[in-house]
Amino acid sequence: MASLSSLLSLFPCIRSKNQSSSRGNRRLGLSYIPCRASNGVQTPMNSNPQEGDSMSKFDRRDVLFGLGGLYSAAALGRDRSALADPISPDVIHCEPITLEADEKVDCCPPSILDITDFVPPAVENLRVRPAAHLITQEQLAKLEEAVTKMKALDPDDPRNFYQQARVHCAYCNDAYKQDGFPELDFDIHWNWLFFPFHRCYLYFHERILGSLINDPDFAIPFWNWDAIPGMQMPAIYINDDKNSPLYDELRDPNHKPPKLLDLNYDGATEDPSYDVLFCNPRLMYRQMVINSKTAEGFHGKPLRAGQEAYRTGMGSIELSAHNNVHTWSGDPQQKYREDMGHFYAAARDPLFYAHHANVDRMWTIWQGLIDGKSRDFTDPDWLNASFVFYDENKNAIRIKVQDCLDNEKLGYKYQAVEIPWLHTKPIPRQKTSQLKSSKAQETPPIEVLNSKMTKEVKRPQRSRSKTQKSVEDEVLVIEMELDTTSRVHFNVLVNVLDDGTDVSPGNTEFAGSFKSIPLGHKHRANTSLSLVITELIEELGYDDDETVFVTIDPKLGGDLVTIGGIKIELQPIN
């Protein structure tokens, strides 16, 4: 039989459906056609050189299709240097998930057989998602009616409320494998799929709710936890009437209003020493502005087909506000902090959808922060990654990331509210530490994080110019290994050599934090935390120093984390 390379030479251009090299091409309906040049390098027609070499790759499934299936995916092996790898779940095969105590839970939704590709809706009027604390009585009545009807559907109906919850459970806990890689898990957390998956999930959920009450303008509310008026559990969900469709028994009873939300909640400290109304906006500024200058900083690290799901990394909102609100809302008396405190159960709580509507709102805000300039990934492996959901007609729909980049093209927007954190920068603490340099270690030895540790870390360059800072950020990278079923929280401080008890999430010295929520079955995850410290170094007056002191302060589950290295890198700003 002819070799794969010789067969490819007979097909220099293989059309890949619905792939295009730019937003303009997608709007015009042009197809992305990768071609193999005479020198063996693949180049797409109308390619954008800024999109890098990844644009010159093509999907392994399209190759197999174009060759009439002469070779299986296995025959292509693991060399992905020349093949595009947009990831997709194998939704035909679904397995029970395994929780921390080796308990099995069936998260699988009704069997999916026939799958239809997503067609963008015809949008006449934009649905407006209201802030939960500003919702009108009419909007509340519609929400309660829609959720009531969704819960009353046949238990086997894929639109049923609890079947909808299973969808989230399946995608977030390894019930699915990667299509073409049956030994590898598919997961939408800890990587660049986090925002697009949840946007698509809420889109179909919202359309089902609207169809059940025959209201095409129906929109779900968002929990406005990034602003002071919304920094409590929304009152509409806090109803002791067990017959209320928005009621969920498994919430933290100590966190009902008037308890204020701590966006850096570590899962153990109920009454922090700091003022959350002071700290929350500054934490949001750090995560949305300082640590989100790049697509990877905001969305998370890439996950491509054939890659292990837990060797990636979370984006700035997922690892902080998102995870902390989940933990803060779940019932600590439950084994797994159900419902909101564990991904297998989170979507059973109607509050979940309001929480994630605000997470999605963060994406819309971030997209417009720099004069409306798009900062999303342009990598085709991201754009062509896909998910499958049931729609309001019980049809299984495959939707790609590129289908959900613009919320208004999906037919909705958010009620305009103030964004108080937008110009609320962290401020330095009152006292300063006396720094005494010693020999810095670029990569400290591996250590278990069973207590607070401080390391002196060498900077790659000191006294950088404004021009240099405008194109490259100074980024603190903490490499670690942990069990994916562990619940972990640690804070990171810079140049704090005393006990640091006065340092809060609202201070400049507080570089950030890491929070993980249990997901999937037991894996040893190799991941990293990246924190931008360019402004921190400058504002604290340490620009001329050759080293900084990094303190990692474990608050929960530190003994389950192994720190593999601490380093500072210069990383380009996209």
C-alpha positions as CSV (number, residue, x, y, z in Angstrom):
1,M,0.0,0.0,0.0
2,A,1.2,3.5,-0.8
3,S,2.7,5.5,2.1
4,L,0.7,8.2,3.8
5,S,3.1,10.8,2.6
6,S,2.9,9.7,-1.0
7,L,-0.9,9.7,-0.9
8,L,-0.9,13.2,0.6
9,S,1.2,14.4,-2.4
10,L,-1.7,13.4,-4.6
11,F,-4.1,15.7,-2.7
12,P,-2.2,19.0,-2.2
13,C,-5.4,20.8,-1.2
14,I,-7.9,19.1,1.0
15,R,-11.0,21.2,1.9
16,S,-11.8,21.4,5.6
17,K,-15.5,22.3,6.0
18,N,-16.4,25.5,7.8
19,Q,-12.7,26.4,8.5
20,S,-11.6,29.9,7.5
21,S,-8.5,31.9,8.2
22,S,-10.1,35.1,9.4
23,R,-13.3,36.5,10.8
24,G,-13.8,38.2,7.4
25,N,-13.6,35.0,5.5
26,R,-16.0,33.3,7.9
27,R,-18.5,36.1,7.4
28,L,-18.2,35.7,3.6
29,G,-18.5,31.9,3.8
30,L,-15.0,31.2,2.4
31,S,-13.5,27.9,3.2
32,Y,-10.1,27.3,4.8
33,I,-8.1,25.2,2.3
34,P,-4.7,24.0,3.6
35,C,-2.3,23.4,0.7
36,R,1.1,21.6,0.7
37,A,3.7,23.7,-1.0
38,S,6.5,22.1,-3.0
39,N,8.8,22.5,-0.1
40,G,6.5,20.4,2.1
41,V,5.2,23.3,4.1
42,Q,1.5,23.7,4.4
43,T,0.1,27.1,4.0
44,P,-3.6,28.2,4.1
45,M,-5.0,30.4,1.4
46,N,-5.4,34.0,2.6
47,S,-3.5,33.1,5.8
48,N,-2.6,35.6,8.4
49,P,1.0,35.5,9.3
50,Q,0.2,36.7,12.8
51,E,-1.7,33.5,13.5
52,G,1.6,31.6,13.5
53,D,2.5,28.2,12.2
54,S,-0.7,26.7,13.7
55,M,-2.7,28.1,10.9
56,S,-0.7,25.9,8.5
57,K,-2.1,22.8,10.0
58,F,-5.1,20.8,9.1
59,D,-7.5,18.5,10.9
60,R,-6.5,14.8,11.0
61,R,-10.2,13.8,10.5
62,D,-10.3,15.8,7.3
63,V,-7.2,14.0,6.0
64,L,-8.7,10.6,6.7
65,F,-12.0,11.6,5.1
66,G,-10.2,13.0,2.0
67,L,-8.2,9.8,1.6
68,G,-11.3,7.7,1.8
69,G,-10.4,6.3,5.2
70,L,-7.4,4.5,3.9
71,Y,-5.7,5.1,7.2
72,S,-7.1,5.2,10.7
73,A,-6.3,7.9,13.2
74,A,-4.0,5.5,15.0
75,A,-1.9,5.3,11.9
76,L,-1.1,8.9,12.1
77,G,0.5,8.3,15.4
78,R,1.3,11.0,17.9
79,D,3.4,13.3,15.7
80,R,1.1,16.3,15.5
81,S,3.7,18.8,14.2
82,A,2.0,18.8,10.8
83,L,-1.6,18.1,11.8
84,A,-4.2,20.4,13.3
85,D,-5.7,19.1,16.5
86,P,-9.0,20.7,17.4
87,I,-10.4,18.7,20.3
88,S,-13.9,17.3,20.4
89,P,-15.6,14.9,22.8
90,D,-16.6,11.3,21.9
91,V,-20.2,11.8,23.0
92,I,-21.3,8.4,21.6
93,H,-19.5,6.8,24.5
94,C,-20.1,8.0,28.0
95,E,-18.9,6.4,31.2
96,P,-19.9,6.9,34.9
97,I,-17.6,9.3,36.7
98,T,-15.5,8.5,39.7
99,L,-15.5,10.8,42.7
100,E,-12.7,11.2,45.3
101,A,-13.8,8.3,47.4
102,D,-14.0,6.0,44.4
103,E,-17.8,6.5,44.3
104,K,-19.4,6.0,40.8
105,V,-21.9,8.6,39.6
106,D,-23.8,8.3,36.3
107,C,-23.6,11.7,34.6
108,C,-24.5,10.5,31.1
109,P,-27.3,12.4,29.3
110,P,-29.6,10.5,27.0
111,S,-27.8,8.7,24.2
112,I,-26.6,10.9,21.4
113,L,-26.9,9.4,17.9
114,D,-27.7,11.9,15.2
115,I,-25.7,15.1,15.4
116,T,-26.4,18.3,13.5
117,D,-24.0,21.2,13.0
118,F,-24.9,24.5,14.6
119,V,-26.6,27.1,12.5
120,P,-26.4,30.7,13.9
121,P,-29.9,32.0,14.9
122,A,-31.6,34.8,13.0
123,V,-31.3,37.7,15.4
124,E,-34.0,40.4,15.3
125,N,-34.0,41.6,19.0
126,L,-31.3,40.9,21.5
127,R,-32.4,39.2,24.7
128,V,-31.2,41.1,27.7
129,R,-29.9,39.1,30.6
130,P,-30.7,41.1,33.8
131,A,-28.7,41.5,36.9
132,A,-30.3,39.2,39.5
133,H,-30.5,41.9,42.1
134,L,-32.3,44.2,39.6
135,I,-34.7,41.7,38.2
136,T,-38.3,42.8,37.8
137,Q,-41.3,40.9,39.1
138,E,-42.3,40.1,35.6
139,Q,-38.9,38.7,34.8
140,L,-38.8,36.7,38.0
141,A,-42.2,35.2,37.3
142,K,-41.1,34.1,33.9
143,L,-37.9,32.6,35.3
144,E,-39.8,30.6,37.9
145,E,-42.3,29.4,35.4
146,A,-39.6,28.3,32.9
147,V,-37.6,26.4,35.6
148,T,-40.7,24.8,37.0
149,K,-41.7,23.5,33.5
150,M,-38.1,22.3,32.9
151,K,-38.1,20.4,36.1
152,A,-41.5,18.9,35.3
153,L,-40.4,17.4,32.0
154,D,-40.1,13.6,31.6
155,P,-36.9,12.5,33.5
156,D,-35.5,11.0,30.3
157,D,-36.1,14.2,28.3
158,P,-32.7,15.7,27.5
159,R,-34.2,19.2,28.2
160,N,-35.2,18.2,31.8
161,F,-33.5,20.4,34.4
162,Y,-31.6,17.4,35.9
163,Q,-30.6,16.1,32.5
164,Q,-29.2,19.5,31.8
165,A,-27.2,19.2,35.1
166,R,-25.8,15.9,33.8
167,V,-24.4,17.6,30.8
168,H,-22.2,19.8,32.9
169,C,-21.3,16.8,35.1
170,A,-20.2,14.8,32.1
171,Y,-18.1,17.5,30.5
172,C,-16.4,18.4,33.7
173,N,-15.6,15.0,35.3
174,D,-14.2,12.9,32.5
175,A,-17.4,11.0,31.5
176,Y,-16.3,11.6,27.9
177,K,-13.0,10.8,26.1
178,Q,-11.4,12.7,23.3
179,D,-12.7,11.8,19.9
180,G,-10.0,9.7,18.3
181,F,-8.1,9.2,21.6
182,P,-10.1,6.8,23.7
183,E,-7.5,6.7,26.4
184,L,-7.5,10.4,27.0
185,D,-10.1,12.4,29.0
186,F,-12.0,15.3,27.6
187,D,-12.5,18.1,30.2
188,I,-13.5,21.8,29.8
189,H,-11.8,23.0,33.0
190,W,-8.2,23.9,33.5
191,N,-7.8,25.0,29.8
192,W,-8.9,27.3,27.0
193,L,-12.2,25.6,26.6
194,F,-13.6,27.0,29.8
195,F,-15.2,30.2,28.5
196,P,-16.6,28.9,25.2
197,F,-18.0,25.7,26.7
198,H,-20.0,27.5,29.4
199,R,-21.2,30.1,26.9
200,C,-22.6,27.4,24.6
201,Y,-24.0,25.5,27.6
202,L,-25.9,28.5,28.8
203,Y,-27.0,29.5,25.3
204,F,-28.9,26.2,24.8
205,H,-30.1,26.1,28.4
206,E,-31.6,29.5,28.0
207,R,-33.3,28.7,24.7
208,I,-34.9,25.6,26.2
209,L,-36.3,27.7,29.1
210,G,-37.6,30.3,26.7
211,S,-39.3,27.7,24.5
212,L,-41.0,26.1,27.5
213,I,-42.9,29.4,28.2
214,N,-43.2,30.4,24.5
215,D,-41.1,33.5,25.0
216,P,-38.3,34.0,22.5
217,D,-37.1,37.1,24.5
218,F,-36.6,35.1,27.7
219,A,-33.1,35.6,29.3
220,I,-31.5,34.2,32.4
221,P,-30.3,36.6,35.1
222,F,-26.6,37.1,36.1
223,W,-25.2,37.1,39.6
224,N,-23.4,40.5,39.6
225,W,-20.8,39.4,42.1
226,D,-18.1,41.7,40.7
227,A,-19.9,44.8,42.0
228,I,-20.9,45.7,45.6
229,P,-24.7,45.6,45.0
230,G,-24.3,41.9,43.9
231,M,-21.8,40.7,46.5
232,Q,-24.4,38.5,48.3
233,M,-26.3,35.5,47.2
234,P,-29.1,37.0,45.1
235,A,-32.3,37.3,47.1
236,I,-34.4,35.6,44.4
237,Y,-32.6,32.3,45.0
238,I,-32.7,32.6,48.8
239,N,-36.2,31.3,49.5
240,D,-36.9,28.8,52.3
241,D,-40.0,27.6,50.4
242,K,-38.9,24.2,49.2
243,N,-41.5,24.4,46.5
244,S,-39.8,27.3,44.9
245,P,-38.2,26.2,41.6
246,L,-35.1,28.3,42.5
247,Y,-34.7,26.6,45.9
248,D,-31.7,24.3,46.5
249,E,-31.2,22.8,49.9
250,L,-27.5,22.2,49.5
251,R,-26.1,25.7,49.9
252,D,-23.9,27.1,52.7
253,P,-26.5,28.3,55.3
254,N,-23.9,30.7,56.7
255,H,-23.5,32.5,53.5
256,K,-27.1,33.7,53.0
257,P,-27.6,37.5,53.0
258,P,-26.5,39.7,54.5
259,K,-23.2,37.7,54.4
260,L,-20.8,39.3,51.9
261,L,-19.0,37.3,49.3
262,D,-15.3,37.0,49.6
263,L,-13.9,36.6,46.1
264,N,-10.7,35.1,47.5
265,Y,-12.6,32.7,49.8
266,D,-10.2,29.9,50.6
267,G,-12.8,27.4,51.8
268,A,-11.7,27.6,55.4
269,T,-11.7,31.2,56.6
270,E,-15.2,32.4,57.3
271,D,-14.4,35.9,58.6
272,P,-11.2,37.2,56.9
273,S,-9.3,40.0,58.6
274,Y,-9.6,42.2,55.6
275,D,-12.5,44.2,54.3
276,V,-14.0,42.3,51.3
277,L,-15.7,45.4,50.0
278,F,-12.2,47.0,49.7
279,C,-10.5,43.8,48.4
280,N,-13.0,42.3,46.0
281,P,-12.9,45.2,43.4
282,R,-9.1,45.2,43.5
283,L,-8.9,41.4,43.1
284,M,-11.2,41.8,40.0
285,Y,-8.9,44.4,38.6
286,R,-5.9,42.1,39.0
287,Q,-7.6,39.2,37.4
288,M,-9.4,41.1,34.6
289,V,-6.7,43.7,33.7
290,I,-3.3,42.8,35.1
291,N,-3.3,39.0,34.6
292,S,-5.5,39.0,31.5
293,K,-3.4,40.9,28.9
294,T,-3.2,37.9,26.7
295,A,-5.6,35.2,25.5
296,E,-3.8,32.6,27.5
297,G,-3.8,34.7,30.6
298,F,-7.6,35.1,30.4
299,H,-8.8,31.8,28.8
300,G,-6.2,29.4,30.0
301,K,-3.6,27.2,28.3
302,P,-4.3,25.3,25.1
303,L,-5.8,21.8,25.1
304,R,-5.5,20.0,21.8
305,A,-6.6,16.6,20.7
306,G,-4.2,13.9,21.9
307,Q,-3.0,16.0,24.8
308,E,-3.5,15.1,28.5
309,A,-6.2,17.3,29.9
310,Y,-4.4,17.9,33.2
311,R,-1.1,19.1,31.9
312,T,-2.5,22.5,31.0
313,G,-3.5,25.5,33.2
314,M,-6.4,27.7,34.2
315,G,-7.1,31.3,33.1
316,S,-7.3,34.2,35.5
317,I,-11.1,34.2,36.2
318,E,-11.5,30.4,36.3
319,L,-8.8,29.9,39.0
320,S,-10.0,32.8,41.2
321,A,-13.4,34.3,41.2
322,H,-15.1,31.4,39.4
323,N,-13.7,28.7,41.7
324,N,-14.1,30.7,44.8
325,V,-17.7,31.5,44.2
326,H,-18.4,27.8,43.6
327,T,-16.8,26.9,46.9
328,W,-18.4,29.8,48.8
329,S,-21.9,28.7,47.7
330,G,-21.7,24.9,48.3
331,D,-22.7,23.3,51.6
332,P,-19.6,22.6,53.7
333,Q,-21.6,19.9,55.7
334,Q,-21.8,17.7,52.6
335,K,-19.2,15.2,51.7
336,Y,-18.2,16.9,48.4
337,R,-19.5,20.4,49.3
338,E,-22.5,19.9,47.1
339,D,-24.1,21.3,45.2
340,M,-22.1,24.3,43.9
341,G,-18.9,23.2,45.6
342,H,-18.3,20.2,43.3
343,F,-18.5,20.2,39.5
344,Y,-20.4,16.9,39.3
345,A,-23.3,18.5,41.2
346,A,-23.0,22.2,40.6
347,A,-25.6,22.6,37.8
348,R,-28.3,21.0,40.0
349,D,-28.5,24.4,41.8
350,P,-30.3,27.1,39.8
351,L,-27.8,29.5,41.2
352,F,-25.2,27.9,39.0
353,Y,-26.7,29.5,35.9
354,A,-26.7,33.0,37.4
355,H,-23.1,32.5,38.5
356,H,-22.0,31.4,35.1
357,A,-23.9,34.1,33.3
358,N,-21.7,36.6,35.1
359,V,-18.6,34.5,34.3
360,D,-19.7,34.8,30.6
361,R,-20.3,38.5,31.1
362,M,-16.6,38.8,32.1
363,W,-15.7,37.5,28.7
364,T,-17.8,40.2,27.0
365,I,-16.2,42.9,29.2
366,W,-12.7,41.6,28.6
367,Q,-13.3,41.5,24.8
368,G,-14.0,45.2,24.8
369,L,-11.3,46.5,27.3
370,I,-8.7,47.5,24.7
371,D,-10.7,49.7,22.3
372,G,-12.8,46.7,21.2
373,K,-9.7,45.0,19.8
374,S,-10.1,41.3,19.8
375,R,-7.6,39.5,22.0
376,D,-9.1,36.0,21.7
377,F,-7.1,33.2,20.3
378,T,-6.8,33.0,16.5
379,D,-5.4,29.4,16.7
380,P,-7.6,27.1,14.5
381,D,-7.3,24.4,17.1
382,W,-9.3,26.6,19.5
383,L,-11.7,28.0,16.9
384,N,-12.5,24.5,15.6
385,A,-12.8,22.7,19.0
386,S,-16.4,21.6,19.5
387,F,-19.0,20.5,21.9
388,V,-22.4,18.8,21.6
389,F,-25.6,19.9,23.3
390,Y,-29.3,19.2,23.0
391,D,-31.4,22.1,21.8
392,E,-35.0,23.2,22.6
393,N,-36.2,20.7,20.0
394,K,-34.3,17.8,21.5
395,N,-31.9,17.7,18.6
396,A,-28.2,17.1,19.3
397,I,-26.2,20.0,18.0
398,R,-22.4,20.3,17.4
399,I,-21.2,23.8,18.0
400,K,-17.7,25.0,17.6
401,V,-15.8,27.7,19.5
402,Q,-15.8,29.9,16.5
403,D,-19.6,29.9,16.6
404,C,-19.8,31.5,20.0
405,L,-17.2,34.3,20.0
406,D,-19.7,37.1,19.7
407,N,-22.6,36.9,22.2
408,E,-24.7,39.3,20.2
409,K,-24.6,36.9,17.2
410,L,-26.1,34.4,19.6
411,G,-28.9,36.8,20.3
412,Y,-28.2,38.2,23.7
413,K,-26.5,40.9,25.7
414,Y,-26.2,41.9,29.4
415,Q,-28.0,44.6,31.3
416,A,-25.7,47.6,31.6
417,V,-24.5,48.0,35.2
418,E,-21.5,49.8,36.7
419,I,-18.1,48.1,36.7
420,P,-16.5,49.5,39.8
421,W,-13.3,47.4,39.6
422,L,-12.3,48.8,36.2
423,H,-10.1,51.5,37.6
424,T,-9.7,50.1,41.2
425,K,-6.0,49.1,41.3
426,P,-4.5,47.3,44.3
427,I,-2.5,49.6,46.7
428,P,0.7,48.9,48.7
429,R,0.5,47.8,52.3
430,Q,1.3,50.4,55.0
431,K,4.6,48.8,56.0
432,T,7.5,47.5,53.9
433,S,9.8,44.6,54.3
434,Q,13.5,44.9,54.7
435,L,15.0,42.9,51.9
436,K,18.3,41.2,52.2
437,S,19.4,39.3,49.1
438,S,21.1,36.0,49.2
439,K,21.9,33.5,46.4
440,A,18.7,33.2,44.4
441,Q,17.5,29.9,43.0
442,E,16.0,30.0,39.6
443,T,14.3,26.6,40.1
444,P,14.0,25.8,43.8
445,P,14.1,22.1,44.8
446,I,10.8,20.2,44.7
447,E,8.9,20.7,48.0
448,V,5.6,19.7,49.4
449,L,3.6,22.8,50.3
450,N,2.7,21.7,53.8
451,S,3.6,25.2,55.3
452,K,4.3,28.7,54.1
453,M,7.5,28.9,52.0
454,T,9.5,31.9,50.8
455,K,12.1,31.7,48.0
456,E,14.3,34.3,46.5
457,V,13.9,34.2,42.7
458,K,16.2,35.8,40.1
459,R,14.6,38.2,37.6
460,P,15.4,37.8,33.9
461,Q,16.2,41.5,33.5
462,R,16.1,44.6,35.8
463,S,15.5,48.3,35.0
464,R,13.5,47.6,31.9
465,S,12.3,50.6,29.8
466,K,8.7,51.6,29.3
467,T,8.9,50.4,25.7
468,Q,10.2,47.0,26.8
469,K,7.4,46.7,29.4
470,S,4.8,47.5,26.7
471,V,5.7,44.5,24.7
472,E,6.8,42.0,27.3
473,D,5.4,41.3,30.8
474,E,7.4,40.0,33.7
475,V,5.5,36.9,34.8
476,L,6.0,34.8,37.9
477,V,5.5,31.1,37.1
478,I,4.9,28.6,39.8
479,E,5.0,25.0,38.6
480,M,3.2,22.4,40.7
481,E,1.8,18.9,40.8
482,L,-1.4,18.0,42.6
483,D,-4.2,15.5,42.6
484,T,-7.2,16.7,40.5
485,T,-9.6,15.4,43.1
486,S,-8.0,17.7,45.8
487,R,-9.4,21.0,47.1
488,V,-6.5,23.4,47.2
489,H,-6.0,27.1,47.9
490,F,-2.8,29.1,48.3
491,N,-2.0,32.8,48.1
492,V,1.2,34.3,46.6
493,L,2.9,37.3,48.0
494,V,5.9,39.2,46.7
495,N,8.6,40.8,48.8
496,V,6.8,40.2,52.1
497,L,9.4,38.9,54.6
498,D,7.5,39.4,57.8
499,D,4.4,37.3,58.8
500,G,2.4,39.2,56.2
501,T,-0.8,39.1,58.3
502,D,-1.7,42.6,57.2
503,V,-1.4,41.8,53.5
504,S,-4.8,41.4,51.8
505,P,-6.0,40.6,48.3
506,G,-6.4,44.4,47.9
507,N,-2.7,45.1,48.3
508,T,-0.1,45.3,45.6
509,E,2.1,42.8,47.3
510,F,-0.6,40.2,46.9
511,A,0.3,38.8,43.5
512,G,-2.6,36.3,43.2
513,S,-3.9,33.0,44.4
514,F,-4.6,29.5,43.2
515,K,-7.8,27.6,43.8
516,S,-8.7,24.1,42.6
517,I,-12.1,22.4,42.9
518,P,-12.2,18.6,42.6
519,L,-13.0,17.3,39.2
520,G,-12.6,14.0,37.3
521,H,-11.1,10.9,38.7
522,K,-7.7,10.7,40.3
523,H,-4.9,12.2,38.2
524,R,-1.6,13.7,39.1
525,A,-1.9,17.0,37.4
526,N,1.1,18.9,36.2
527,T,0.1,22.5,36.0
528,S,1.3,26.0,36.7
529,L,0.2,29.4,38.0
530,S,1.2,32.4,36.0
531,L,1.0,35.9,37.6
532,V,1.9,39.1,35.9
533,I,4.2,41.1,38.3
534,T,5.3,44.0,36.0
535,E,3.2,46.6,37.7
536,L,3.8,45.1,41.1
537,I,7.6,45.4,40.8
538,E,7.3,48.9,39.4
539,E,4.8,50.3,41.9
540,L,6.7,48.9,44.9
541,G,9.9,50.4,43.7
542,Y,11.9,47.2,43.1
543,D,12.6,47.8,39.4
544,D,16.3,47.9,39.9
545,D,16.5,44.7,42.1
546,E,18.0,41.6,40.6
547,T,15.8,39.3,42.7
548,V,12.4,39.2,44.4
549,F,11.2,37.1,47.3
550,V,8.2,35.0,46.6
551,T,6.0,33.6,49.4
552,I,3.5,30.8,48.8
553,D,1.0,30.7,51.7
554,P,-1.2,27.5,51.7
555,K,-4.7,28.0,53.2
556,L,-6.3,24.7,52.2
557,G,-4.8,21.4,51.0
558,G,-1.2,22.5,50.8
559,D,0.1,19.1,51.8
560,L,-1.5,17.8,48.6
561,V,0.6,20.1,46.4
562,T,4.2,19.6,45.3
563,I,5.9,22.8,44.2
564,G,8.3,21.9,41.3
565,G,9.7,25.2,40.5
566,I,9.4,29.0,40.8
567,K,10.7,31.2,38.1
568,I,10.2,34.6,36.4
569,E,9.9,34.9,32.7
570,L,9.5,37.7,30.1
571,Q,6.4,36.8,28.1
572,P,5.1,38.7,25.1
573,I,2.0,40.8,25.4
574,N,-0.3,40.0,22.4
